[in-house]
Amino acid sequence: INLISSFIHTLRIIHPDNTYLVENVSCINGDMFTNNREFLRNFSNFFTLNYDLLLYWSLLNSGFNFIDNFSYGMNNRFNNDFFQNTSLWYLHGALHLRTDSFTGETRKLVYREGSRSRLLDQLSADLMNSVYPTIVFEGTTAEKRAKIGSNVYLSAANNQLSNAAGSLFTYGVSFNVNDKHIGEAISKSDISTLCVGIFGSEEDNLSICGNCKAIKEWADIKRSKGLFSPPPLEVYFYDTSQMCIW
């Protein structure tokens, strides 16, 4: 119970009660959401490794016509029949996603009228009743692969990344060894350009840069074996200190 209470307390510190707050020193405020929405306008599809609600809220209030494919007519369950149209994917799950242990169906929590209407209140109630979010908490790549493979939604998300094309712009992704499955999905894809955010220079981020260059090598090897394969993967690094996404 103490662990659950600490988890909920931490979430409430990170998440604002109202996304239009102008001044709140303990969390992301309205001005920061405005900045983030302007940043997101540069993209059409989103893959996130974060568990929190901030990207979801930012997109909800942005006016974007994004599709997460959790159909209201299906009690907010993920619609597997039209997953190709999905433009927002939670590669490692999220706090507002739940998977039915019997049917294997994943649904999302939404705001509803009445008591405990807010997502954070619903999350708190679920945790107290030992109902946990659909999240990849596992540590190693093998454990994460097993969790993803056992969940229909997470598997679809991973496959969609493997089938992506065009340019992929990443921010805050460390490409650690325990997320090797993410690099493998990129190497299998038709992505032509990978832009990776690092804080500082390449010399200051040898591990991240080395892992990303390994992804390029994997991709180029796979593509060299195909008759109609996409061109070699190009990897670029940029300094995140030069950007303001919030």
Secondary structure, 3 states (H helix, E strand, C coil): CHHHHHHHHHHHHHCCCCCCCCCCCCCCCHHHHHHHHHHHCCCCCEEECCCCCHHHHHHHCCCCCCCCCEEHHHCCEECHHHHHHCCEEECCEECCEEECCCCCCEEECCCCCCCCCCHHHHHHHHHHCCCCCEECCCCCHHHHHHHHHCCHHHHHHHHHHHCCEEEEEECCCCCCHHHHHHHHHHHHCEEEEEEEEECCCHHHHHHHHHHHHHHHHHHHHHHHCCCCCCCCCEEEEEEHHHCCCC
